[in-house]
Amino acid sequence: MKYLLRLLLVLVVTSVVFLVAGVIATWAPDRTVERLSERWAQKPSTWLDVGGMRVHLRDEGPRDDANPIVLLHGTSASLHTWDGWATDLKTRRRVIRFDLPAFGLTGPHPANNYSIEAYVQFVTQVLDALGVERFVLAGNSLGGHIAWATALAHPQRVSQLILVDSAGYPLASQSVPIGFQMARLPGVRKLMEYVLPRGVIQSSLRNVYGDPSKVTPELVDRYYELTLRTGNRAALAHRFQQGLFGETEALKTLKIPSLVIWGAQDRLIPLDNAQKFVRDIPNARLLVFDDLGHVPHEEDPQRTVDAVRAFLNIV
């Protein structure tokens, strides 16, 4: 009996030691905007005060463009996800991108309001502050949902719509990144505000790429460090609590030319969602990239931006 008690004690102590060691090894406190900006907000980054937030923004290309291209990123991403598209498009068109509330260097909404309506208001406030009245609007994942909701709310302002693996319909995901799963679990998500294994970010990125070998250490660094921005981890949990689907029936009223781009290897928002967008948006056409995943614009910027240039008739 004494032997069993000693064995149990050893097992308990060993488990506690390993648990403490694991917490210490993955301890990841918040990082300030000032510290992160040294790496992630270099020129041409600028800042704009909107709705009680200091918005991280990049506004590039010719200022005489009367119809700029606005790019909206997805959940847990940042304006950097559009680097490839922006590099190509800014030589011919004005390109505007910014970190949405809860993500990147912009960080949390002051009222923790991450409803689609609040995001639509935010997007229009940013563009109003920049003096942009009419624009092409593109978005990926959550950014796609915000894009089409903005087009519905302000059809006179959106000249063309580009949806890249967009959210909006009820999901039947084939695979959900582990980081998203953890953010939805009350006890775990609270722990993740202080502990964040870099491997969680790497695994989540590999999950959304058609070719996981394209996930580089530099890419993981970017997502990992910006996730640590003060308040972002708690904001992500709030975002998941505030609805993931939209009033897609209203899409049938959209009249603007629309391009739906999709990665056939997307397991988070599978390809049948693309078919739904094309079915419901009267003037939409679909372009599928068989080898790409949930973020095709990031995974293969050149091929996907070529399709955008053709759609927008940019030569």
C-alpha positions as CSV (number, residue, x, y, z in Angstrom):
1,M,0.0,0.0,0.0
2,K,2.8,2.4,0.9
3,Y,4.5,1.6,-2.4
4,L,1.4,2.5,-4.3
5,L,1.0,5.8,-2.4
6,R,4.6,6.6,-3.1
7,L,4.2,5.7,-6.8
8,L,1.1,7.9,-7.0
9,L,2.9,10.8,-5.3
10,V,5.8,10.5,-7.8
11,L,3.3,10.5,-10.7
12,V,1.6,13.6,-9.3
13,V,4.8,15.5,-8.7
14,T,6.1,14.5,-12.1
15,S,2.9,15.7,-13.8
16,V,3.0,19.0,-11.9
17,V,6.7,19.5,-12.9
18,F,6.0,18.9,-16.5
19,L,2.9,21.1,-16.4
20,V,4.9,24.0,-14.9
21,A,7.8,23.5,-17.3
22,G,5.3,23.5,-20.2
23,V,3.7,26.8,-19.0
24,I,7.1,28.4,-18.5
25,A,8.3,27.2,-22.0
26,T,5.2,28.6,-23.7
27,W,4.6,31.7,-21.5
28,A,3.8,34.5,-23.9
29,P,2.7,37.8,-22.4
30,D,1.1,40.6,-24.4
31,R,3.4,42.8,-26.5
32,T,2.9,46.5,-26.9
33,V,2.0,48.2,-30.1
34,E,5.2,50.2,-29.9
35,R,7.3,47.1,-29.6
36,L,5.6,45.3,-32.5
37,S,5.5,48.4,-34.7
38,E,9.3,48.4,-35.0
39,R,9.0,45.3,-37.2
40,W,5.4,45.3,-38.5
41,A,4.6,49.0,-39.1
42,Q,7.5,50.2,-41.1
43,K,6.9,52.4,-44.1
44,P,4.5,52.7,-45.9
45,S,2.5,52.0,-42.7
46,T,0.5,55.0,-41.3
47,W,-2.0,55.4,-38.5
48,L,-5.5,56.8,-38.5
49,D,-7.7,57.5,-35.5
50,V,-11.2,56.0,-36.1
51,G,-13.9,55.1,-33.6
52,G,-11.7,55.3,-30.6
53,M,-9.0,53.1,-32.2
54,R,-5.6,53.8,-33.7
55,V,-5.9,52.0,-37.0
56,H,-2.8,50.5,-38.7
57,L,-3.1,51.3,-42.4
58,R,-1.3,51.2,-45.7
59,D,-2.4,53.5,-48.5
60,E,-0.3,53.1,-51.7
61,G,-0.4,53.9,-55.4
62,P,-1.6,56.9,-57.4
63,R,-3.7,59.4,-55.4
64,D,-5.6,60.4,-58.5
65,D,-7.3,57.0,-58.7
66,A,-11.0,57.7,-58.3
67,N,-11.9,54.1,-57.6
68,P,-9.3,52.6,-55.2
69,I,-9.0,48.9,-54.3
70,V,-9.7,48.2,-50.7
71,L,-8.5,44.9,-49.2
72,L,-10.0,43.3,-46.0
73,H,-8.1,40.5,-44.3
74,G,-9.6,37.5,-42.4
75,T,-9.7,36.3,-38.8
76,S,-6.3,36.4,-37.0
77,A,-4.6,37.9,-40.1
78,S,-3.5,41.4,-40.8
79,L,-3.0,43.8,-43.7
80,H,0.3,42.0,-44.5
81,T,-1.6,39.1,-45.9
82,W,-2.2,41.2,-49.0
83,D,1.5,42.1,-49.5
84,G,1.7,40.2,-52.8
85,W,-1.5,41.8,-54.3
86,A,-0.6,45.3,-53.1
87,T,2.9,45.1,-54.6
88,D,1.5,44.2,-58.0
89,L,-1.6,46.5,-58.0
90,K,-0.1,49.7,-56.5
91,T,1.9,50.4,-59.7
92,R,-1.4,51.0,-61.5
93,R,-4.1,51.6,-58.8
94,R,-4.5,53.1,-55.4
95,V,-4.5,50.2,-52.9
96,I,-5.8,50.6,-49.3
97,R,-5.6,48.0,-46.6
98,F,-5.8,48.1,-42.8
99,D,-5.8,45.9,-39.7
100,L,-9.4,45.2,-38.7
101,P,-10.5,45.6,-35.0
102,A,-9.4,42.6,-32.9
103,F,-6.4,41.9,-35.2
104,G,-3.0,43.1,-36.2
105,L,-1.8,46.3,-34.7
106,T,-5.2,48.0,-34.6
107,G,-6.2,45.7,-31.8
108,P,-9.5,45.5,-29.8
109,H,-12.6,47.5,-30.4
110,P,-13.2,49.7,-27.3
111,A,-16.6,48.2,-26.7
112,N,-15.6,44.6,-27.8
113,N,-18.2,44.9,-30.6
114,Y,-17.2,42.5,-33.3
115,S,-20.6,42.1,-35.0
116,I,-20.6,42.3,-38.8
117,E,-22.6,45.6,-38.5
118,A,-19.8,47.1,-36.4
119,Y,-17.2,46.0,-38.9
120,V,-19.2,47.5,-41.8
121,Q,-19.4,50.8,-39.9
122,F,-15.6,50.6,-39.2
123,V,-14.8,50.1,-42.9
124,T,-16.9,53.0,-44.0
125,Q,-15.5,55.3,-41.2
126,V,-12.0,54.5,-42.4
127,L,-12.8,55.3,-46.0
128,D,-14.7,58.4,-45.0
129,A,-11.7,59.6,-43.1
130,L,-9.5,59.0,-46.2
131,G,-12.0,60.9,-48.4
132,V,-12.8,57.8,-50.5
133,E,-16.3,57.8,-51.8
134,R,-16.4,54.9,-54.3
135,F,-14.1,51.8,-54.3
136,V,-13.5,48.2,-55.3
137,L,-13.9,46.0,-52.3
138,A,-12.1,42.7,-51.8
139,G,-12.1,40.5,-48.7
140,N,-10.9,37.1,-47.5
141,S,-12.8,34.9,-45.1
142,L,-14.2,37.2,-42.4
143,G,-13.0,40.1,-44.6
144,G,-15.1,38.7,-47.4
145,H,-18.2,38.6,-45.1
146,I,-17.5,42.2,-44.2
147,A,-17.0,43.1,-47.9
148,W,-20.3,41.7,-49.1
149,A,-22.2,43.1,-46.1
150,T,-20.7,46.6,-46.9
151,A,-21.7,46.2,-50.5
152,L,-25.3,45.5,-49.3
153,A,-25.3,48.4,-46.9
154,H,-23.7,50.9,-49.4
155,P,-24.3,49.6,-52.9
156,Q,-23.7,53.1,-54.4
157,R,-20.2,53.1,-53.0
158,V,-18.9,49.7,-54.0
159,S,-18.2,49.5,-57.7
160,Q,-17.0,45.9,-57.9
161,L,-16.8,43.1,-55.3
162,I,-14.1,40.4,-54.9
163,L,-14.7,37.5,-52.5
164,V,-11.8,35.3,-51.6
165,D,-12.8,32.1,-49.7
166,S,-15.4,34.3,-48.1
167,A,-17.4,33.6,-44.9
168,G,-21.1,34.2,-44.6
169,Y,-23.0,30.9,-45.0
170,P,-23.4,28.3,-42.2
171,L,-20.3,26.3,-42.1
172,A,-19.7,22.6,-42.5
173,S,-15.9,22.7,-42.0
174,Q,-13.9,19.7,-42.9
175,S,-11.1,20.9,-40.6
176,V,-10.8,23.8,-38.2
177,P,-7.3,25.3,-37.2
178,I,-6.4,24.3,-33.7
179,G,-6.0,28.0,-32.8
180,F,-9.6,28.7,-33.6
181,Q,-10.7,25.6,-31.7
182,M,-8.9,26.7,-28.6
183,A,-10.3,30.2,-28.8
184,R,-13.8,28.8,-28.6
185,L,-13.2,26.8,-25.4
186,P,-13.9,29.0,-22.3
187,G,-11.2,27.6,-20.0
188,V,-8.6,27.1,-22.7
189,R,-9.1,30.5,-24.3
190,K,-8.5,32.2,-20.9
191,L,-5.2,30.3,-20.5
192,M,-4.2,31.2,-24.1
193,E,-4.2,34.9,-23.1
194,Y,-1.0,34.1,-21.2
195,V,0.3,31.0,-22.9
196,L,0.8,30.5,-26.6
197,P,2.9,27.8,-28.1
198,R,4.4,28.9,-31.4
199,G,3.5,25.4,-32.7
200,V,-0.2,26.3,-32.4
201,I,0.2,29.1,-34.9
202,Q,2.3,27.0,-37.2
203,S,-0.2,24.2,-37.1
204,S,-3.1,26.6,-37.8
205,L,-1.4,28.1,-40.8
206,R,-0.5,24.7,-42.2
207,N,-4.1,23.7,-41.8
208,V,-5.3,26.6,-44.1
209,Y,-2.7,26.2,-46.8
210,G,-3.2,23.9,-49.8
211,D,0.6,23.2,-49.7
212,P,1.7,23.3,-46.0
213,S,5.4,23.4,-47.1
214,K,4.8,27.0,-48.1
215,V,4.4,28.0,-44.5
216,T,7.7,29.5,-43.7
217,P,9.2,30.4,-40.3
218,E,8.9,34.1,-41.3
219,L,5.2,33.7,-41.9
220,V,4.7,32.0,-38.6
221,D,6.7,34.8,-36.9
222,R,4.3,37.4,-38.3
223,Y,1.1,35.7,-37.3
224,Y,2.5,34.7,-33.9
225,E,3.8,38.1,-32.9
226,L,0.7,40.0,-34.1
227,T,-1.5,37.6,-32.1
228,L,0.5,38.8,-29.0
229,R,-0.6,42.4,-29.6
230,T,-2.1,43.6,-26.3
231,G,-5.8,42.5,-26.2
232,N,-5.9,40.5,-29.4
233,R,-6.3,37.1,-27.8
234,A,-9.2,38.1,-25.7
235,A,-10.7,40.0,-28.6
236,L,-10.6,36.8,-30.7
237,A,-12.7,35.0,-28.2
238,H,-15.2,37.8,-28.2
239,R,-15.3,37.7,-32.0
240,F,-16.3,34.0,-32.0
241,Q,-19.1,34.7,-29.5
242,Q,-20.7,37.3,-31.8
243,G,-21.9,35.4,-34.8
244,L,-20.2,33.8,-37.8
245,F,-23.0,33.8,-40.4
246,G,-25.0,36.5,-42.2
247,E,-28.2,37.3,-44.0
248,T,-27.1,35.7,-47.2
249,E,-30.6,35.9,-48.8
250,A,-30.0,39.6,-49.3
251,L,-27.1,38.8,-51.7
252,K,-29.7,38.2,-54.4
253,T,-30.3,42.0,-54.5
254,L,-26.6,42.8,-55.3
255,K,-26.2,44.3,-58.8
256,I,-22.5,45.0,-58.9
257,P,-20.0,42.9,-60.9
258,S,-18.5,40.3,-58.5
259,L,-15.6,37.8,-58.7
260,V,-15.5,34.8,-56.4
261,I,-12.0,33.3,-55.9
262,W,-11.7,30.0,-54.1
263,G,-9.0,27.5,-53.2
264,A,-10.3,24.0,-53.8
265,Q,-8.2,22.7,-50.9
266,D,-10.0,25.0,-48.4
267,R,-11.1,22.8,-45.5
268,L,-12.3,25.6,-43.3
269,I,-14.8,27.1,-45.8
270,P,-15.2,24.3,-48.4
271,L,-15.8,24.9,-52.1
272,D,-19.5,24.4,-52.0
273,N,-19.7,27.8,-50.3
274,A,-18.3,29.4,-53.4
275,Q,-21.1,27.8,-55.4
276,K,-23.6,29.4,-53.1
277,F,-22.2,32.8,-53.6
278,V,-22.2,32.4,-57.4
279,R,-25.8,31.1,-57.2
280,D,-27.0,34.0,-55.0
281,I,-25.1,37.0,-56.4
282,P,-26.7,37.8,-59.8
283,N,-23.6,39.2,-61.5
284,A,-20.9,36.9,-60.1
285,R,-18.4,34.5,-61.6
286,L,-16.2,31.9,-60.0
287,L,-12.6,31.1,-60.4
288,V,-11.2,28.1,-58.6
289,F,-7.5,27.3,-57.9
290,D,-7.3,23.5,-57.5
291,D,-4.1,23.4,-55.5
292,L,-4.7,26.3,-53.1
293,G,-6.3,26.5,-49.6
294,H,-8.2,29.1,-47.5
295,V,-5.9,32.0,-48.2
296,P,-5.1,31.7,-51.9
297,H,-4.1,35.4,-52.2
298,E,-1.3,34.8,-49.6
299,E,-0.4,31.3,-50.7
300,D,0.0,32.2,-54.4
301,P,-0.2,36.0,-54.8
302,Q,0.8,36.2,-58.4
303,R,-1.6,33.7,-59.9
304,T,-4.5,35.1,-57.9
305,V,-3.8,38.8,-58.6
306,D,-3.5,38.0,-62.3
307,A,-7.2,37.0,-62.1
308,V,-8.0,40.2,-60.3
309,R,-6.3,42.3,-62.9
310,A,-8.2,40.6,-65.6
311,F,-11.5,41.1,-63.7
312,L,-10.7,44.8,-63.1
313,N,-9.3,45.2,-66.6
314,I,-6.0,46.4,-65.3
315,V,-3.3,46.2,-68.1
